[in-house]
Structures are given as structure tokens and as C-alpha cells.
Amino acid sequence: MSEAAPARHLAPLIVLSACVLLGAVAVIAIGTGAVKIEPGKVLAILLGQASPDVTEAQRVVVWSVRLPRVLLAIVAGAGLAITGVLMQALFRNPLADPALIGVSAGAALGAVTVIVLGATVLQGASRLLGVWTLPAAAFTGALATALIVFRFSNRDGVLDPTTMLLCGIAINALSGAGIGLLTYLATDEQLRNLTFWSLGSLSAATWGALLGTLPAALALALAVPRVVLGLNALLLGESEALHLGIPVEGLKRLVIALTAAAAGSVVAVSGVIGFVGLVCPHLARLLVGPNHRYVLPLAAALGAILLTAGDMIARTVVRPAELPIGILTALLGAPFFLWLLRRESAHGH
């Protein structure tokens, strides 16, 4: 307890430092690639300042290629980290994330369905929605999953976490079977796209793709500050939260809806990226303690930093090819998560 107390006093400074670090990582990431651009020039381009050292080609690279990709990495990383915090608070389980209740798997099934069947069975929907087809399918899959979980785990207006977890196991299995079947039906070209997408990638980043994530990002930005007190109360248990005047069931519904929206939009634009929603909330709590007033913004900043830096490495380490970012986050996240588990186990004893 004595170790955590100083961290609580420093929490605002730690959150601010993480935001500053995110800004620095973003500028470096924008300048890194086949066309190298110094940080000073990147800032001049972003601020619209005239500079004789900045070429028109560099401006095009920043505004058309690098900036939307970096912003997408920030939005996706922050979204994954925030949904991890929300799930862990809801279930009071440090291993929880959107995959736990099958939301990520449902989003993936929706996206894979469009990738494989978009040109045939779903041709009409693809023509109607255009570039929004994949995000819409992933969001629909995530939302449908959340609604199924809600329906099966709702007992007289009360959500049962145990039933919710069991539903998640069943939905993950069903989604996995559906994805396997669609993979079997896919053409060689679709299989290549499907494999790369399933490993996670931000290579399809455009201003349009970024626009597709904005509704979920806006929903998180507006709703998360309103649930901080409720999440802190849930740390004491549902009964205690109810006694404190927290509408627990309404809070659960809101958390599930936010998780579905965020997970669906992220999966649609980046594929399946693991461990961000598990590691970043843990690291945030280690740095600032359990208060969600600081855990949520710090986890969001850490998730954005992790995904932005990871994407920068993924697109440069094997240049001119590109390493799927899901592989990189797993390579970095899995050992770190095992260390966290070992640390928690040691403290428990």
C-alpha cells in the first residue's frame, strides 16, 4: 500500500507525461519510412508553416500517407486499451478483454464474411455501402454478439457475469468455426488478404478508414468520463456499488455497448490485434493505482503509444515488405503479460 500512495499523488503528472510521449512517438512515426523526414520538418508541415527545406513530396507523404496511418494507430490503440479497462472493471477480472465475451470474434466473423462473400453473395450490400461495407459488417458482428450475450445472460433485468463468460466461450467457438469455413471457401487472392488481415495490419489506413472509426471514438470520448465513478464503485462489488447509488445494470449495458462499438470499428480497419487490451490496463494500474479517473486516460495513451510505435517498427523492420502488427504486439505483449502474471502471483503469496 505504501508503494501505491506516491503513485496516486503523481498520477496526473504520469498521465500528462504519457500524452507528451505519445506526441513525440507520433511525430517520429510520421517521419519514419522510405521517405525520411526530420521531426522539425514534420512539425512544420503539420503546422502549415512555410519552409524552404520542406518539399512538396514530403508534404504529400505526410498528409496523404503517414498522418492518417498514425492517427488510425492512435485511435485503434486507445480504443483497444479502453475496452480492456472497461471489461476488466465490469468482470472484476484482470484477464478480461473484448475477446472474453466473444465481441472481437463476432466482429472478425462479420469482416471475414464480407472479404470472402462480398463479390458474390453480398454483392448488393457491397455496392450499396461501398467502402463502408467492411466497417459495417464488423460492427454488425460485434453488436450482434453483444446482444446475444446480453440476451442469454439477462436474468430478470440482472446480467450474470458467469453466464456471460460461458456465452463468450460458445460464441468464440462458433465464430472460429464460421471463419474456418469461410477460409476454406476463399480464393487464393482472398486467402492472402484474409491471412494478412487476420494477423493485424494498418496498411489500409486512409482518411476514409479513419472516418469510419470516429463514431465509436466519439462515443467513447463522451461516455467514458461519465462511467468513472461507477467503475470505481464496482471495484468494491456490485452490492456496495448499488448502496452507493450506482445504477449497476445500466452501467453494464453501457459498457457492453461501448465495447461492441469500439471493438467492431477497430477490427474493421486493423484486423485482429491482440494483447493491447490486456497489457496496457495492467501497466496503467501499476503506474497510477486502481482509480479509473487516471487508469482510463493513461491506458488509452499507453495503447496509442504501443500501437503507433509497433506499426512504425512493423512497416520498417523488413522493408520493403511489411510485418503484420498483430505478430509484433503478440511478440512484445505475451512475454510482458507473463511477467505481469508472475508478479501478481508473487504478490499474492
N, C-alpha and C positions, 0 to 999 in steps of 0.2 A: 504493500500500500504506500510506503514511503517513497518508492521509486516512481509511482504513478503521479504523486502530487505535484512535483516540479513540472512534469509534462503538461498537466492541466493548466498551470499558470502560463506556460509557454505556448499553449495550443494556438492562439491567434497568430503568433509570430511564425509558428511552424506551417500553418495553412498559407499565410502570406508568402513565406519562402518557397513553398511548393508551387504557388502560382507564378512567382518570378522565374523559378527554374523551368516551368512549362514554357514560358515565353521565350527563354533562351534556347531551349531544345527545339522549339518550333522554328525560330529564325535559322538555327543551324541546319535543321532538316530541309527547310526551303532552299537553302544554298547548296545542299549536297546532292550530287548526281553527276551525270555525264557532262553537264554544263555546270562548272563550278562557279559559284557566286559568293563573294565575301559577305560576311554579316552586315557590314556597313552599307554595302550596295543593296542588300535585301531590304534593310530598313528604309533606305532612300526610295526604293521602288514602292514599298508598301505605303509610305507617307506621301507619295506623289511628288517628291522633291526632284527638281531638275539637277542632273549631274552629268558632266562630260564623260565620266568614267563608265556610265551605265549605257549599254547598248539596247537597241530596240528588241533584239533577240532575247536578251536577258529579261526584259520586261514581259515578253510573251511567255517565256518559260515559267516565270513566277506566277503570273496571273492566270494562265490557261492550264498549266500542268501541276506545278508544285503546291500552290496555295490551296486549291480545292482538295488535294490529296491529304495535306497536313491537317486542314480543318476537319476533314472526314475522320482522320485518325483520332483527333481530339474528341470529336463528338462520340465516336464509337467507343473509345476507351473510357471516357467519362460515363457513358450510358451503361456499359457493362459493369463498371465498378459500382455505380449507384444501385443497379438492380441486385448486385451481390449483397450490398449493405441491407437493402430492403428485405430480401429473402432471409438473410441471417437473423435480422431483427424479428421478422414475423414468426419464424420457426424456433427462435432462440437456439439456433444450431449453427456453429461456426463453419460447417461444411456445406451450408445451403447456398444455392445459386439458381438462376432461372432453369437450368437443366434438371434441377431436382424435381420439379413438378411437371416436367415434360414440355415446357413452353419453348425452349430452344429447339427441341426435336420437332415440335409441331411447325415452327417457323421454317425449319430446314426442309421438312416434307413438302410444305407449300411451295417453296422456292424450287426444289428439285422437280416437282410436278410440272412447273412452267418451263424449266430448262429442257426437259425431255419431251413434253407433250405440247409445248407452246406453238409449234409449227404445224401440228396436225389436229388433235382432238380439241385443243383450246385455241385454235386459230382465230376464232371470232373474238374471244376475250383479248387476245394479243393485239388484234387490230384496233379494238375499241380503246384499250388502255395505253397502248404504245409502250413508251419507256417506263411507265408506272406499273406494268404488268408484274414484274418480279417483286418489287416492294409490296404491292397489294396482295400478292399470293402469300408472301412470308408473313405479313401482318395478319392476314386472314387465318393462316395456320396457327399462329401464336394465340390469337384471340379465341379461336375455336377450342384450342387446347385448354386455355384458361377457363372458358365457360364450362367445358366438360368436367374439369376438375372441381370447379365451383358447384356444379350440379350434383355430383356424386358425393362430395364431402360436406354438403349443406344439410344439417340435421336440425329441423325446426328453427331455421334462421341462424344457427351457430355453425361456423366452419370448424371441422375436426381436423387438426394437423396430421394425425396418424393416417386417416383415410386419404388425405391429400397426398401424402407421401406414397401411399400404395397406388393411387391413381397415376402418379408420376411415373412409377416403375412400369405400370402397364402401358401407358402412353408412349414412353420411350421405346419399349419393345415393339409396339405396333408401328410407330414411326420408322424405326430401324428396318422393320420388315418391308414397309412401303418403299423406303428409299432403296433397299436392296433390290426389290422387284423393278423399280424404275431404272436403276443402274443396269440391270440385266437387259432391259428393253432399249437402252440408249444406243445410238450410233457411235462410231469411233470418235467423231468430232465432238458429239455431246458428252461422251465419256471423258474426253480430255478436259473439257470445260468443267464438267461435274467434279472431277477429281481435284482440279486446281481450286475450284470454289469451295469444296468441302474441307480443304486444308486451310482456308482463310487467306484472303488477299484484298488489298485496297487498290489493285491495278485498274479497276474500272471506275476510279474516282473521277467525277466530273461535277460541275456546278449543279447539274440536274440531279445527280445521285445525292449530293449534299442537301438539296432542297427536299428530297424525299424523307430525310431524317428529321427535318425541322419540326413537324407536328409533334412527334414523340419527345424531341428535345425541349420544346416549349412546354409541353405538358409536365415533364419532369421539373423544369425550372420553376413553374408556377406552383406545383403541388408539394414538392419536397420540403420547402420551408414550413409548410402547414402541418406536416406529419412528424416533425422533430420531437415535439413534446410527447406525442403518442408512442413513438418508437422508444423513447427513453422510459416511459411508463411500462411498456411491455417487458423491459429488462427485469422488472420486479415480478412479473407474472400477470396473467390475464385478469385474475380476480382483483389483484391490487390496482391494476390499471382501471378497471371498472369502478372501483371505490374512489379513484381519483377523478372520476368524471369523464374518462376517455371512452368514446364510442368505439369499442374494440372491433365489433363486427363490420362497421362501416370502414374502419381503418384497414381491416383485412381485405375488403373488396377493392379499396382504392389501391393498395399495394399490388394486388394481383393485376388490376387493370394497367397500372403504370409499368409493371414488369412485362406484360404482354406487348404493350406498345413499344417499349424500348428494345426488348429482345427481338421482336419482329422486324423493326426498322434496321437494327444493326446487322442481323443475319442476312437481310435482303441485300445490303450493299457491300458486306465484307465477308460473307460466308461464316463458317463456324470457327470462332476464335476462343480457345479455352484459357482457363486459369486467371484471366484478368479479374473476373468477378469473385474469385476465391482469394487470391493473394492480396490485392490492393486493400480490401476492407480489413484484413488481418494486420497489414502493415500500418494502416491508419490508426487502428486501435492501440497498437504497440507504441505509437508516437504520441498520441493525444489522449488516450484513455477511452472509456466507453461512451462519452457524451456525443450523441448523434449531431448536435449542433456543430461540432468540429469534425466528426468522423465522416459525415457525408461530403462536405466540400473537399476535405483532404483526400478521401478515397477517389473522388472524381478527378482531382488534379493528378494523383498518382497513376490512375488508369490512363489518363490522357498522355502523361509523360511516357509510360511504359509502351503504349501502342505507337506513339509518334516516333520514339527512339527505335522501337523494334521494326517499324516499317522502313525507317531510314536505313537500318542495317540490312533488312531483307532485300531492298532494291539495289544495294551497292556491293554486298559481300561476294556475290557470284556474278557480277556484271559481265556481259550484257544481259544474262538471264536474271530471273527474279526468284528468290526463295519465298515460298508461301509463309506468310507471317504466323499462321497457326502453328507451324512447326517450331518457329523461333520462340513463341510465347510458351509452348509446352516445354522446350528445352530449358528455358530460363525459369519458368514458373513451377514445374514439377519438383526440381530439387529444393527450391526455396520453400515450397509448401511442405515438403517432407521435413525440412529443418524446423518450420513453424510447429508442425505436429509433434516433433521430438521435444521442442522447447516447452510446449504446452503440457506434454506428458510429464516432463521432468518437474515442472512447477506444480503439477497435480500431486506428485508424490512428495 
